[in-house]
């Protein structure tokens, strides 16, 4: 007999909760914010909206389903099951945080603060949860993801982008190679390499694309294509600036061979969960075989 679906509600600690935990009481938190020209009531109101949305979504879960809750900080220790329906209650970034821990489970994004969040990934309102969960399995868009695989089997998956460089974003030294460009290789010194998806094209990747006035067409979220940029490549007798931007089709990859004592690769802005790379190691970055299945 098959198991009943399980709704896994993913949320994060609110700014108000973090402030009270840090300062001990509501009053102390209010004093701290007032000293910096902020009103705690605005923060408390967003907290109430977030917790109200979580309660509304919890109540919308069908009675025959199982339920679980997981806070963002605990995602790396939570075991998702094949029959799960993942309901992310929060901001767009929370969907990206959970994406790399999934293996095809459908995701429903619930926006707790409409108008403040772009709503690219949290596409629904709390009141939509009843209809969405009752209709499960929901219709989904399959969003392209990016992965980095090191020669020692370390692997990293991200929804928006992967950054390769130094932990402090200082000068990184490496050899960059392209599989689909006649095996072109160039020694470089730069502020790092950014490889992103169509979903990431609404964030960090787009800011680099705009600043550079690039003519590269940005991919759509469901397109099996990535765009990459080298940040602030430095020309010298030993390093070049020829390979600084490009596209990666589904079958192509970007190869980085480390020529620094230490480089890292992290995804979606989470530097605490990074691949650790040392001199001589090679990492390949390309389109990931798995997709994020996000309810439309």
C-alpha positions in Angstrom: 0.0 0.0 0.0 1.4 3.4 -1.0 2.0 6.0 1.6 -0.3 9.1 1.8 1.4 12.3 0.5 3.4 14.3 3.0 3.3 18.1 3.0 6.7 19.5 4.0 6.3 23.1 5.0 9.6 25.0 4.6 9.9 28.3 6.4 12.6 30.5 8.0 13.1 32.4 11.2 11.7 36.0 10.8 13.8 39.1 11.4 11.7 39.9 14.5 12.4 36.4 16.0 16.2 36.9 15.3 16.1 40.3 16.9 14.3 39.1 20.1 16.7 36.1 20.3 19.7 38.4 20.1 18.5 41.1 22.5 16.4 39.1 24.9 13.1 41.0 24.9 10.8 42.9 22.6 11.6 46.1 24.4 15.4 45.7 24.0 15.0 44.9 20.4 12.8 48.0 19.9 15.4 50.1 21.6 18.1 48.7 19.3 16.1 49.4 16.2 15.1 52.9 17.4 18.8 53.8 17.8 19.2 53.0 14.1 16.2 55.0 12.9 13.9 51.9 12.5 10.5 51.1 14.1 10.0 47.6 15.5 6.3 47.7 14.6 7.1 47.4 10.9 9.3 44.4 11.7 6.7 42.9 14.0 4.0 43.3 11.4 6.0 41.4 8.8 6.5 38.7 11.4 2.8 38.4 12.1 2.1 38.2 8.3 4.7 35.4 7.9 3.4 33.4 10.9 -0.2 34.0 9.8 0.6 32.7 6.3 2.3 29.6 7.8 -0.8 28.9 9.9 -3.1 29.3 6.9 -1.1 27.0 4.8 -0.9 24.4 7.6 -4.7 24.4 7.9 -5.0 23.9 4.1 -3.2 20.5 4.2 -5.7 17.7 3.5 -6.6 15.7 6.7 -5.5 12.5 5.0 -2.0 13.8 4.4 1.0 13.6 6.7 2.8 16.9 7.7 6.3 18.0 8.5 7.9 21.4 9.1 11.5 22.3 8.5 13.3 25.6 9.1 15.9 26.8 6.6 18.8 26.2 8.9 17.9 22.5 9.2 17.5 21.8 5.5 20.8 20.0 5.2 19.7 17.6 7.9 16.2 16.9 6.7 15.4 13.8 4.7 12.9 14.5 1.9 10.9 11.5 0.7 9.7 10.7 -2.9 6.0 11.2 -2.0 6.6 14.7 -0.5 4.9 17.9 -1.7 7.2 20.7 -0.6 5.4 24.0 0.3 7.8 26.9 0.7 6.3 29.6 2.8 8.4 32.8 2.6 10.6 34.6 0.1 11.9 33.7 -3.4 15.3 32.9 -2.0 13.9 30.2 0.3 12.9 28.2 -2.8 16.5 28.4 -4.1 17.7 27.3 -0.6 15.6 24.1 -0.7 16.0 23.3 -4.4 19.4 21.5 -4.1 18.1 19.1 -1.5 15.3 17.7 -3.7 15.1 14.9 -6.2 12.0 15.7 -8.3 9.5 16.5 -5.5 7.0 19.2 -6.6 7.4 22.6 -4.9 4.7 25.2 -4.2 5.9 28.7 -3.4 3.8 30.8 -1.1 4.6 34.5 -0.8 4.2 35.8 2.7 4.9 39.4 1.9 3.4 40.3 -1.5 4.8 43.5 -2.9 8.0 43.2 -1.0 9.1 40.0 -2.7 9.5 39.8 -6.5 7.4 36.6 -6.5 9.4 34.9 -9.2 9.5 31.6 -7.3 6.9 32.2 -4.6 4.1 32.6 -7.1 1.0 32.0 -4.9 -0.8 33.5 -2.0 -1.6 31.7 1.3 -5.3 31.5 0.4 -4.3 29.5 -2.8 -2.9 26.6 -0.8 -6.3 24.8 -0.3 -6.9 24.6 -4.1 -3.3 23.8 -4.9 -3.0 20.9 -2.4 -6.4 19.5 -3.3 -5.3 19.4 -7.0 -2.1 17.6 -6.3 -0.2 16.5 -8.3 0.0 20.1 -9.4 1.1 21.3 -12.9 4.8 22.3 -12.7 7.4 24.2 -14.6 10.8 22.3 -14.7 13.4 24.9 -14.0 17.0 24.4 -15.1 19.7 24.0 -12.4 23.5 24.3 -12.5 26.0 21.9 -11.0 29.7 21.9 -10.2 31.5 18.6 -9.9 35.1 18.4 -8.6 37.7 15.7 -9.5 37.5 14.4 -5.9 33.7 13.7 -6.4 32.5 16.8 -4.4 29.3 18.0 -6.0 27.3 21.2 -5.7 23.8 22.0 -7.2 22.2 25.4 -7.4 19.1 27.0 -8.8 20.3 30.5 -9.6 24.1 30.5 -10.0 27.4 29.0 -8.9 30.4 31.2 -8.0 33.9 30.0 -8.1 36.6 32.1 -6.5 38.3 32.9 -3.2 36.2 33.1 0.0 36.8 36.9 0.3 36.3 37.6 -3.4 39.9 38.6 -3.7 42.1 37.6 -6.7 41.6 34.0 -7.8 44.2 32.2 -10.0 43.1 29.3 -12.2 43.1 27.9 -15.7 39.7 28.2 -17.4 38.8 25.8 -20.2 35.8 25.4 -22.6 34.7 22.0 -23.8 32.8 23.3 -26.7 35.2 25.9 -28.1 38.0 23.7 -29.6 39.4 23.0 -26.1 40.4 26.7 -25.6 42.2 27.2 -22.2 43.4 30.4 -20.6 45.3 31.2 -17.4 43.4 33.9 -15.5 43.5 36.1 -12.4 40.1 37.5 -11.5 37.5 38.1 -8.9 35.9 34.8 -9.7 33.7 33.1 -12.2 29.9 33.2 -12.1 27.8 30.6 -14.0 24.0 31.0 -13.9 20.6 29.8 -15.1 17.6 31.5 -16.4 16.2 31.7 -12.9 19.4 33.3 -11.8 19.1 35.8 -14.7 16.7 37.8 -12.4 19.4 38.3 -9.8 23.2 38.4 -9.5 23.8 37.1 -13.0 21.6 39.9 -14.4 23.5 42.6 -12.5 26.8 41.4 -14.1 25.1 41.2 -17.5 23.7 44.7 -17.2 26.9 46.3 -15.8 28.9 44.8 -18.7 26.3 45.8 -21.3 26.5 42.2 -22.6 24.9 41.2 -25.8 24.6 37.6 -24.7 20.9 36.5 -24.6 19.9 35.5 -21.1 18.3 32.1 -20.9 14.7 31.5 -19.8 14.2 29.6 -16.5 13.3 26.3 -18.3 15.9 26.5 -21.0 18.8 24.0 -21.0 21.4 26.8 -21.3 23.7 28.6 -18.9 25.5 31.9 -19.1 28.8 32.6 -17.5 31.0 35.6 -16.7 34.5 36.1 -15.4 34.5 39.0 -12.9 37.3 41.6 -13.3 39.7 39.5 -15.2 43.3 41.0 -14.9 45.6 41.1 -17.9 49.3 40.3 -17.3 52.2 38.6 -19.0 51.0 35.3 -17.3 47.2 35.8 -17.4 44.7 36.6 -20.1 41.3 38.2 -20.6 40.0 36.5 -23.8 37.6 34.0 -22.2 35.5 36.3 -20.1 31.9 35.4 -21.0 29.9 32.9 -22.9 27.1 30.3 -23.0 26.9 26.7 -22.1 24.5 24.3 -23.9 23.1 21.3 -22.1 26.0 19.1 -23.2 28.8 21.6 -22.6 30.8 22.4 -19.5 33.2 25.0 -18.1 36.4 23.7 -16.6 38.3 25.5 -13.9 41.7 24.1 -12.7 42.9 25.7 -9.4 46.2 27.6 -9.4 45.7 29.2 -5.9 46.2 27.7 -2.5 42.4 27.6 -2.0 39.3 28.3 -4.0 35.7 27.6 -3.2 32.5 27.1 -5.2 29.2 28.0 -3.6 25.7 28.2 -4.9 22.8 30.7 -4.5 24.8 33.0 -2.2 25.3 30.3 0.5 29.0 30.5 1.2 28.8 28.4 4.3 28.0 25.3 2.1 30.8 25.3 -0.4 33.1 23.0 -2.3 36.7 23.3 -1.0 39.2 23.3 -3.8 43.0 23.3 -3.5 45.9 23.7 -5.9 45.7 21.5 -9.0 42.2 20.4 -8.5 39.7 20.6 -11.4 36.0 21.4 -11.2 33.5 21.2 -14.1 30.4 23.4 -14.2 27.4 22.8 -16.5 23.7 22.1 -16.8 22.4 19.8 -14.0 20.5 16.7 -15.0 17.9 17.3 -12.3 15.3 20.0 -12.4 13.3 22.0 -9.9 9.6 21.2 -10.4 7.9 24.4 -9.4 4.1 24.8 -9.4 3.1 27.4 -12.0 
